[in-house]
Amino acid sequence: MSRTDLTEQQWRQLEPHLPPNPRHGHAYVGHRHVINGILWRLRTGAPWRDIPPRYGPWQTCYDRFVRWSRNGTWHRLLKIMQAAADASGRIDWDGAALDATHVKAQRSAAGARKTLPSSQKKGDVTDEWLGHSRGGLTSKIHLCVDGHGLPLSFVVTAGQCSDAANIGTVLDAISVPRSGRGRPRKRPTCLRVDRAYGARHYRREIQQRGIRCVCPERLDAQKNRLRKGRRGGSPPRFDAEAYKGRNVVERAINRLKDFRAVATRYDKRGHNFFTAVLVATIVLWLL
């Protein structure tokens, strides 16, 4: 067994939720071999054509990677893992943290069409989540995790997009199903963020969702407040002890970037890169 393959414990968690064979046509090639082939490619960042023969034809791995992205299988698996963790009390809703990270895009990621055909739905990605920032051609992953560093939601944008401007989108993407009846859980009780999210309107955006914001005051905001004197008001509340645990999101980003296809973008299509991040988050829930 390769070190990139699913362990026996991970496979036992995942196997009951995988799609059954179709009623008509050929049966699926063994799910475990194909998923291990997909994980080998994500871990190494190699081209799909270089997947070792022990995982079967590379076309089968790529086809299932894309097919399960289109029909929502990967998304469904993530929700199942999250629901099971929430039912067992593994999710720490009191210590959530949020941050963003740049992903360098290689030459092979460039060249996709910049506009979509009129036949495609409005609102789809038109720039393939590629943009020019200080690091050159980059994408950006905005990630929210619980107090144990388990991913609750993520959003992919172009690299030049603001971290803080996407905080509402990331929080709205949280949706952990209940094990029984009831609406999905969408809000942590507390959110720890760094100074990049410290502007007043971003704090308000967090608090309007009923979430306690733990964020140090920006230096420019502090100077501006002191300059105004009494008119500047009092400083925002800051729990220094709670803020010490914000590094859980940094550790989660490091674990995501252990997948080289996530740490460095090689996918030309934005949806394929998004799916690579999605599959990586599923593996983190399996650990």
Salt bridges, closest charged atoms under 4 A:
GLU8 OE2 - ARG32 NH2 3.20
ASP63 OD2 - ARG67 NH2 3.05
ASP99 OD2 - ARG246 NH1 3.34
GLU128 OE2 - ARG269 NH1 2.98
ASP163 OD1 - LYS140 NZ 2.60
ASP172 OD1 - ARG209 NH2 3.12
GLU205 OE2 - ARG209 NH1 3.91
GLU217 OE2 - ARG225 NE 2.94
ASP220 OD1 - ARG218 NE 3.19
ASP239 OD2 - ARG212 NH1 3.73
GLU241 OE1 - LYS244 NZ 3.22
GLU250 OE2 - ARG246 NH2 3.03
ASP267 OD1 - ARG41 NH2 3.49
